[in-house]
Amino acid sequence: MRNNVTQIAQQAIALYQQQKYEVALPLLKQLTAAGVSHPLIWHVFALCLRKLGKLQESEQAFCKAMKLAPNDAEIKNNYGNLLKQLGDSNKAMQCFHEALRCRPGFVDAQYNAGLLKLEKKQYAEASRFLKQALSNKPDFASAAVALAKSLIQTGGLDEAIGVLCRILEGGSDSVPVLLTLSQCYREKGLHDEAVELLCDRQESDLLVRELAINLHFSGRSESAIECFRALLKKDPLNQQVLGSMADIRWLMGDVDWLDDYYQALCANPNSWPLRCDLSNRLVKSEQLQSAEQILEESPVSVWPLEALLLKGHIKREQGEIEEAQHVLKKALPMSEKNTSVINELMLCHLSEGDVKSALRCCDQLIEKETDNQAWWAMKAACLKLAGNLREYRKLYDFDKFVKAYVLPCPSGYSNISEFNQQLLHDLQNMHASARHPLEQSLRTGTQTEGHLFRRDIESVKFLEKQLKQVIAAYISHLSFDNSHPFTRRLRQDFLFSGAWSVRLNNSGYHRNHYHSEGWISGSYYVSVPKAVQRSGNGWIKFGQAELGRLFSMDPDYCIKPEAGSVALFPSMMWHGTEPFDDQEYRVTVAFDVVPVEE
């Protein structure tokens, strides 16, 4: 009997190692049902169940394995990965710590702990674990990539590049390493270096697409399009490639920027993902009728969630509220989280003047995603429309939360005007596109690409340093209030999660919007046209929600921009700018700040 058990166990483990999980599982069940109490069998059983998506059964098997071998680091580490998959990140981290207690220097546990900290945006802790993993295993390419991603978030781009270059020098030139290194170069604006890194690497579509993006931003847009077209010959339905090429052609001002989408859809009319992607881009470019027509032309009668959501949005924007609600109610049971559908239904309720139902939708959204700034912005709009100004002003306390500061003049400059002239000169070359990014709020203007503060430009670095002083002063006047979605996140330490420059031309403006991924947002005024002296031209405004074509709402608070000043406000606050009539540009540096997670 013992020989038979041993033989079955060896066979089951071999099948698991060969990734034949369906075949291995019955043998493992036979062993565990027969009362085999070896921790290795229960460990492999748990792993096999996890691979097959039987997560609850896997957890039970892991618990049995840990009872049999309470100090086994491998079991604890793998159980931590299961708990992470189940969404229990705190228990998962506890397992990784226990694995490291059982086996100090255990590379897999260090790596997994680092990945979890990275996912939770705890970058300092993530970097610490990942550096330990690399110290114990210097050629660990996956750990190097994860460490680089963590370092990027805290402004350590040069260190990230050094980590990845050492991996390349060691002989590991995997696609993730090359891709992440190229992205680091792109973040720094070193597009030529990225092109040189990737120009001979054609074995991965991801690398070719990254090469094409860098070719465009290095001024070789036609070569970039050639790369994209070569990829589409291999895979005509590659939406990442179609999307990247469309984005670049849009920025170039190409009137036929979507013709590759139309050609792909003509050859593949049954592809709903392709059809929805094209329709969404038409919506973003404010071509609602064309967007609807693309959906209606599908020969497939059963519509997926994304198509129904788009149709509901289009119908609402066209003023056909009853039809929009009919479509969205079909979509509601198809979405697990439902947030986008609920948001659209909320806007339908507002279109009908049913503010109470809209507020109920808002509360559902906030309950599902408490820190999503979008839902708090929508809550503010609903409160204002409901006439509940007490709660509205509590959420949007303009006197307390909207502040304007004069930027301290950086050292080496005699005054702020001299600094702004240098900064304006340095930003000029970065405004190379013909029009605004498709996804952004500005109209009649351009925006720089990537995270501005990751560029090696002296004036930009000076600006970042001075802004940190201003933001610290702004934070110091705030008081912690756990009942408020803005001040309950109050921390002294913060990071710039994004920064970009916007250049608005004559009649340019920002549509009213909020920043869903930020905490504090701001705008530094580099250059303002003389028109700002006239009746609100180019002023920044707050509290005027953009809820669709059927709504009209007045702003509550405005600031006249002045060169050398910076406006700070909560990211969840609706804000936009008035158009201006002037031949001079209005140039700003906008940014988002997030608190450092403890």
C-alpha positions in Angstrom: 0.0 0.0 0.0 2.8 2.4 1.0 4.6 1.8 -2.4 1.3 2.4 -4.2 0.8 5.7 -2.3 4.3 6.8 -3.1 3.9 6.0 -6.7 0.6 7.9 -7.0 2.2 10.9 -5.1 5.2 11.0 -7.5 2.9 10.8 -10.5 0.6 13.6 -9.2 3.5 15.9 -8.4 5.0 15.2 -11.9 1.7 16.0 -13.6 1.5 19.3 -11.6 5.0 20.2 -12.6 4.0 19.6 -16.2 1.1 22.0 -15.7 -1.4 19.1 -16.3 -3.6 20.3 -13.4 -6.8 18.6 -14.5 -5.1 15.3 -14.6 -3.2 15.7 -11.4 -6.2 16.8 -9.3 -8.0 13.4 -9.2 -4.8 11.7 -8.0 -4.3 14.4 -5.3 -7.9 14.0 -4.2 -7.4 10.2 -4.0 -4.4 10.7 -1.7 -6.0 13.3 0.6 -9.2 11.3 0.9 -7.1 8.2 1.8 -5.8 10.1 4.8 -2.3 10.9 3.5 -0.9 13.5 5.9 2.3 14.5 4.2 2.6 18.3 3.9 4.0 18.2 0.4 0.9 16.4 -0.9 -1.4 18.9 0.7 0.8 21.8 -0.5 0.7 20.6 -4.1 -3.1 19.9 -3.8 -3.6 23.5 -2.7 -1.5 24.8 -5.5 -3.4 22.6 -8.1 -6.7 23.8 -6.8 -5.6 27.4 -7.1 -4.4 26.9 -10.7 -7.9 25.5 -11.5 -9.6 28.5 -9.9 -11.0 26.6 -6.9 -9.8 29.2 -4.5 -11.9 28.4 -1.4 -10.9 24.7 -1.6 -7.4 25.8 -2.2 -7.4 27.8 1.0 -8.7 24.8 3.0 -5.9 22.7 1.6 -3.3 25.4 2.5 -4.6 25.5 6.1 -4.2 21.7 6.3 -0.6 21.9 4.9 0.4 24.6 7.4 -0.9 22.5 10.3 1.3 19.7 9.1 4.3 21.9 8.5 3.9 25.1 10.5 7.4 26.4 9.8 7.5 25.7 6.0 8.4 29.0 4.3 7.3 27.7 0.8 3.8 26.9 2.0 3.4 30.2 3.8 4.7 32.1 0.8 2.3 30.4 -1.6 -0.6 30.8 0.8 0.2 34.5 0.8 -0.2 34.6 -3.0 -3.6 32.9 -2.7 -4.7 35.4 0.0 -3.6 38.3 -2.3 -5.7 36.8 -5.1 -8.7 36.5 -2.7 -8.3 40.2 -1.9 -7.0 39.9 1.7 -3.8 41.9 1.3 -3.2 42.3 5.0 -3.2 38.5 5.7 -1.1 38.0 2.6 1.6 40.3 3.8 1.5 38.6 7.2 2.2 35.3 5.4 5.1 36.8 3.5 6.6 38.1 6.8 6.1 34.6 8.4 7.8 33.0 5.5 10.8 35.3 5.9 10.8 34.6 9.7 11.0 30.9 8.9 13.6 31.4 6.2 15.5 34.7 6.4 16.6 35.8 2.9 13.9 33.8 1.1 13.9 35.5 -2.3 10.4 34.5 -3.4 8.8 35.9 -0.2 10.8 39.2 -0.5 9.7 39.5 -4.1 6.1 38.8 -3.4 6.1 41.2 -0.4 7.6 43.8 -2.7 4.9 43.3 -5.4 2.1 43.6 -2.8 3.6 46.8 -1.4 3.9 48.2 -4.9 0.3 47.3 -5.6 -0.7 49.2 -2.4 1.4 52.2 -3.5 3.7 51.9 -0.5 6.7 52.6 -2.6 9.4 52.9 0.1 8.5 49.5 1.5 8.2 48.0 -1.9 11.7 49.2 -2.8 13.1 47.8 0.4 11.8 44.3 -0.2 12.7 44.2 -3.9 16.2 45.5 -3.2 16.6 42.6 -0.7 15.4 40.1 -3.3 17.9 41.5 -5.9 20.7 41.5 -3.3 20.1 37.8 -2.7 19.6 37.0 -6.4 21.3 39.7 -8.6 20.0 38.3 -11.9 16.4 38.3 -10.8 14.9 40.2 -13.8 11.3 40.3 -12.6 12.4 41.8 -9.3 14.5 44.4 -11.1 11.5 45.4 -13.3 9.2 45.7 -10.2 11.9 47.7 -8.3 12.2 50.0 -11.3 8.5 50.6 -11.4 8.5 51.4 -7.7 11.5 53.8 -8.0 9.8 55.6 -10.9 6.9 56.5 -8.7 9.1 58.2 -6.2 11.2 60.1 -8.7 14.1 57.7 -8.7 14.3 57.3 -12.5 18.1 57.4 -12.7 18.3 54.6 -10.1 15.6 52.6 -11.9 17.7 52.9 -15.2 20.8 51.8 -13.3 19.0 48.7 -11.9 17.7 47.7 -15.4 21.0 48.4 -17.1 22.8 46.1 -14.6 20.4 43.3 -15.5 21.0 43.8 -19.2 24.8 43.8 -18.6 24.3 40.5 -16.7 22.9 38.9 -19.9 19.1 39.1 -19.1 17.5 41.0 -21.9 13.9 39.8 -21.5 11.0 41.8 -23.0 9.8 43.2 -19.6 13.3 44.5 -18.9 13.7 46.2 -22.3 10.2 47.5 -22.2 10.5 49.0 -18.7 13.9 50.5 -19.5 12.5 52.1 -22.7 9.6 53.5 -20.7 12.1 55.0 -18.2 13.9 56.7 -21.1 10.6 57.9 -22.4 9.7 59.4 -19.0 12.9 61.4 -19.0 12.3 62.5 -22.6 15.3 60.5 -23.8 13.4 59.2 -26.9 16.6 58.8 -29.0 18.1 56.5 -26.4 14.9 54.5 -26.3 14.9 54.1 -30.1 18.6 53.0 -30.0 17.7 50.4 -27.3 14.8 48.9 -29.3 15.7 49.5 -33.0 17.0 45.9 -33.5 14.5 44.2 -31.2 11.7 43.0 -33.5 10.9 39.7 -31.7 8.1 41.2 -29.6 5.1 43.2 -30.7 5.2 45.1 -27.4 8.8 46.2 -28.1 8.0 47.3 -31.7 5.0 49.3 -30.4 7.2 51.0 -27.8 9.7 51.7 -30.5 7.0 53.4 -32.6 5.9 55.6 -29.8 9.4 56.8 -29.2 10.0 57.4 -32.9 7.0 59.7 -32.9 8.1 61.7 -29.9 11.6 62.0 -31.3 10.2 63.7 -34.4 10.0 60.7 -36.7 6.3 60.2 -36.9 6.2 58.7 -40.4 8.7 56.0 -39.3 6.4 55.4 -36.3 3.4 54.9 -38.6 5.4 52.4 -40.7 6.2 50.4 -37.5 2.5 50.3 -36.6 1.4 49.2 -40.0 4.0 46.4 -40.0 2.4 45.2 -36.7 -1.1 45.4 -38.2 -0.1 43.2 -41.1 0.7 40.5 -38.6 -2.4 41.1 -36.4 -5.0 43.4 -37.9 -7.2 43.3 -34.7 -4.4 44.4 -32.3 -6.3 47.1 -30.5 -3.2 48.4 -28.6 -1.5 49.1 -31.9 -4.6 50.6 -33.5 -5.2 52.7 -30.5 -1.6 54.0 -30.3 -1.5 54.8 -34.0 -4.8 56.6 -33.9 -3.6 58.7 -30.9 -0.5 59.7 -32.7 -2.3 60.5 -35.9 -4.8 62.6 -33.9 -2.0 64.6 -32.3 -0.5 65.1 -35.7 -3.7 66.7 -36.9 -4.4 63.9 -39.4 -8.0 64.2 -40.6 -8.1 60.5 -41.4 -6.8 59.5 -38.1 -9.4 56.6 -37.7 -9.2 55.1 -41.2 -7.2 52.1 -39.9 -10.0 51.4 -37.5 -12.6 51.5 -40.2 -10.5 49.2 -42.4 -10.1 46.7 -39.6 -13.8 46.8 -38.8 -14.7 46.3 -42.4 -12.7 43.1 -42.5 -13.9 42.0 -39.1 -17.5 43.3 -38.7 -18.3 40.8 -35.9 -15.6 42.1 -33.6 -17.4 43.9 -30.8 -14.2 45.0 -29.0 -13.0 46.7 -32.2 -16.4 48.3 -32.8 -16.7 49.6 -29.2 -13.1 51.0 -29.3 -13.9 52.9 -32.5 -17.2 54.2 -31.2 -15.6 55.4 -28.0 -13.0 57.3 -29.9 -15.7 59.0 -31.9 -17.5 59.9 -28.7 -14.2 61.4 -27.3 -13.8 63.5 -30.5 -17.5 64.7 -30.1 -18.8 62.8 -33.1 -21.9 61.3 -31.5 -23.9 60.4 -34.6 -21.0 58.6 -36.1 -20.3 56.8 -32.8 -23.9 55.6 -32.6 -23.9 54.5 -36.3 -20.9 52.3 -35.7 -22.7 50.5 -32.9 -25.9 50.1 -34.9 -24.2 48.7 -37.9 -23.0 45.6 -36.0 -24.4 42.3 -37.6 -24.2 40.7 -34.1 -27.6 41.0 -32.3 -26.4 40.4 -28.7 -24.7 43.5 -27.5 -22.0 43.3 -24.8 -21.9 45.6 -21.7 -19.4 48.1 -23.2 -21.7 48.6 -26.3 -24.8 49.1 -24.2 -22.9 51.6 -22.0 -21.8 53.6 -25.0 -25.3 53.6 -26.5 -26.7 54.8 -23.2 -24.2 57.6 -23.0 -24.8 58.7 -26.6 -28.6 58.6 -26.2 -28.4 60.7 -23.0 -26.1 63.2 -24.6 -28.6 63.5 -27.5 -31.4 64.2 -25.1 -33.2 60.8 -25.5 -33.3 60.1 -21.8 -36.0 57.4 -21.8 -34.1 55.4 -24.5 -30.9 55.9 -22.6 -32.4 54.5 -19.4 -33.9 51.5 -21.3 -30.5 50.6 -22.7 -28.6 51.1 -19.4 -31.1 49.0 -17.4 -30.2 46.1 -19.8 -26.5 46.7 -19.0 -26.9 46.9 -15.2 -27.1 43.1 -14.5 -24.2 42.4 -16.9 -21.6 44.4 -14.9 -20.2 43.0 -11.6 -19.3 46.4 -10.1 -21.8 48.4 -12.1 -20.0 51.8 -11.4 -20.0 53.1 -15.0 -23.6 52.0 -15.6 -24.8 53.5 -12.3 -22.9 56.7 -13.1 -24.8 57.0 -16.4 -28.1 56.2 -14.8 -27.4 58.9 -12.3 -26.9 61.5 -15.1 -30.2 60.3 -16.6 -31.9 61.0 -13.3 -30.4 64.5 -13.3 -31.5 65.1 -16.8 -35.1 64.3 -15.7 -34.7 66.6 -12.7 -34.9 63.6 -10.3 -32.1 64.7 -8.0 -33.2 62.3 -5.2 -32.6 59.3 -7.4 -29.4 60.7 -8.6 -28.1 61.1 -5.0 -29.0 57.5 -4.3 -26.9 56.5 -7.2 -24.0 58.7 -5.9 -24.2 57.0 -2.5 -24.1 53.6 -4.2 -21.0 54.6 -6.1 -19.2 56.0 -3.0 -20.0 52.8 -1.1 -18.4 50.7 -3.8 -15.3 53.0 -4.3 -14.9 55.3 -1.3 -11.7 57.0 -2.5 -12.7 57.5 -6.1 -12.6 61.3 -6.5 -15.1 61.1 -9.4 -17.9 60.0 -7.2 -17.3 62.8 -4.7 -17.3 65.3 -7.6 -20.7 63.9 -8.7 -22.0 64.0 -5.2 -21.1 67.7 -5.0 -22.9 68.4 -8.3 -26.0 66.5 -7.1 -26.0 68.4 -3.7 -25.8 71.7 -5.6 -28.6 70.8 -8.0 -30.7 69.6 -5.0 -30.3 73.0 -3.4 -28.6 71.4 -0.3 -26.1 74.2 -0.1 -25.1 73.4 3.5 -23.8 69.9 2.6 -22.5 71.2 -0.7 -20.4 73.9 0.9 -19.2 71.5 3.5 -17.9 69.2 0.8 -16.6 72.1 -1.4 -15.4 74.6 1.2 -13.9 77.0 -1.3 -12.6 79.5 1.3 -10.7 76.7 3.1 -9.7 74.4 0.2 -9.0 76.8 -2.7 -5.8 78.8 -2.2 -3.6 80.9 -4.5 0.1 81.4 -3.6 3.0 83.3 -5.1 5.8 80.9 -6.0 9.1 81.6 -4.1 11.7 82.7 -6.7 14.2 79.9 -7.3 17.8 80.6 -6.4 19.9 81.9 -9.3 17.2 84.1 -10.6 16.8 87.8 -9.8 12.9 87.6 -9.9 10.1 85.3 -10.8 9.6 86.9 -14.2 13.2 85.9 -15.2 12.5 82.4 -14.0 9.3 82.2 -16.0 11.0 83.3 -19.2 13.5 80.4 -18.8 10.8 77.9 -18.0 8.7 79.1 -20.9 11.6 78.7 -23.3 12.3 75.2 -22.0 8.7 74.1 -22.4 8.3 75.5 -25.9 9.9 72.5 -27.6 7.8 70.1 -25.7 4.6 71.5 -27.2 5.1 69.8 -30.6 1.7 68.3 -31.3 -0.9 69.9 -33.6 -3.8 69.5 -31.1 -4.8 68.4 -27.6 -4.7 64.8 -26.4 -8.0 63.1 -27.1 -8.7 62.1 -23.5 -7.9 65.5 -21.9 -10.0 68.5 -20.9 -8.3 71.2 -22.9 -9.6 72.6 -26.2 -7.7 74.7 -28.7 -4.2 74.0 -27.3 -1.6 71.4 -26.7 -0.3 69.4 -23.7 3.1 67.9 -23.0 3.6 64.1 -22.9 4.4 62.1 -19.8 5.3 63.2 -16.3 6.9 66.6 -16.7 8.8 66.5 -13.3 10.7 63.4 -14.5 12.5 65.4 -17.2 16.1 66.4 -16.7 15.4 70.1 -17.3 16.9 72.5 -14.8 14.0 75.0 -14.7 11.5 72.2 -14.4 13.4 70.7 -11.4 13.5 74.2 -9.8 9.8 74.5 -10.3 9.2 71.1 -8.7 11.3 72.1 -5.7 9.5 75.4 -5.2 6.1 73.8 -5.6 6.9 71.3 -2.8 7.3 74.3 -0.4 4.0 75.8 -1.5 2.1 72.5 -1.2 3.7 71.8 2.2 2.3 75.2 3.4 -1.1 74.4 1.9 -1.2 71.1 3.7 -0.1 72.7 7.0 -3.2 74.9 7.1 -5.6 71.9 6.7 -7.0 70.0 9.6 -7.6 66.2 9.7 -11.3 65.3 9.6 -12.1 61.7 9.2 -15.7 62.5 8.1 -14.5 64.5 5.0 -13.3 62.7 1.9 -10.5 65.3 1.3 -9.1 65.9 4.8 -9.4 62.3 6.0 -6.4 61.6 3.6 -4.3 64.3 5.2 -0.6 63.4 5.3 2.5 65.6 5.6 4.4 63.5 3.0 3.2 63.5 -0.6 4.3 62.6 -4.1 3.6 64.2 -7.5 1.6 61.5 -9.3 1.5 63.6 -12.5 2.7 66.9 -14.0 2.2 68.3 -17.4 2.3 71.6 -19.2 -0.7 73.1 -21.1 -0.5 75.8 -23.8 -3.8 77.3 -24.7 -4.2 79.2 -27.9 -6.6 82.1 -28.7 -10.1 81.0 -27.6 -8.6 78.0 -25.8 -10.1 76.7 -22.6 -10.4 73.7 -20.2 -13.7 71.9 -20.1 -15.0 71.5 -16.5 -13.5 68.4 -15.0 -12.0 66.8 -11.9 -8.9 64.6 -11.4 -10.0 61.2 -10.4 -6.6 59.8 -9.5 -5.3 62.8 -7.4 -5.7 64.2 -3.9 -4.5 67.8 -4.3 -4.3 69.3 -7.7 -2.8 72.6 -8.8 -1.9 74.9 -11.7 1.2 77.1 -11.9 0.9 80.0 -14.3 4.0 80.5 -16.4 2.6 83.0 -18.9 -0.8 84.6 -19.1 -2.3 86.7 -21.9 -3.3 90.3 -21.3 -6.9 89.3 -21.9 -7.1 87.9 -18.3 -7.6 91.5 -17.2 -10.9 91.6 -19.1 -14.1 90.2 -17.6 -12.9 86.7 -16.7 -11.0 85.8 -19.8 -8.8 82.8 -19.1 -9.8 82.6 -15.4 -9.9 79.3 -13.5 -13.4 78.6 -12.1 -14.6 76.1 -9.5 -17.9 74.3 -8.8 -19.3 74.3 -12.3 -20.0 70.7 -13.1 -19.9 69.3 -16.6 -22.8 66.9 -16.7 -23.6 66.7 -20.3 -25.1 68.9 -23.0 -28.5 69.3 -21.3 -27.1 71.0 -18.2 -26.1 74.5 -17.4 -24.5 75.5 -14.1 -22.8 78.6 -12.8 -19.3 78.5 -11.1 -19.1 79.3 -7.4 -15.6 80.6 -7.2 -13.0 82.0 -9.6 -9.3 83.0 -9.5 -7.7 85.4 -11.9 -4.4 83.8 -13.0 -1.2 85.7 -12.6 2.2 84.7 -13.9 4.3 83.4 -11.0 1.3 82.2 -9.0 0.0 78.8 -8.2 -3.6 77.7 -7.5 -4.2 74.6 -5.2 -7.4 72.8 -4.6 -8.9 69.3 -4.0 -8.7 66.9 -6.9 -12.3 66.0 -6.4 -13.4 69.6 -7.1 -14.9 70.5 -10.4 -12.8 73.1 -12.2 -12.3 74.5 -15.7 -11.3 77.7 -17.4 -13.0 80.4 -19.3 -12.0 80.9 -23.0 -9.9 84.0 -23.7 -9.6 86.3 -26.7 -6.0 87.0 -27.2 -3.2 86.1 -29.7 -0.8 85.4 -26.7 -0.6 81.9 -25.3 -1.7 80.9 -21.8 0.9 78.5 -20.5 0.6 76.6 -17.3 2.1 73.6 -15.5 -0.6 71.5 -13.9 0.0 68.7 -11.4 -1.6 66.1 -9.1 -0.3 65.2 -5.7 -1.2 62.1 -3.7 -0.4 61.4 0.0 2.3 58.9 0.8 0.6 55.7 2.0 1.6 54.6 5.5 
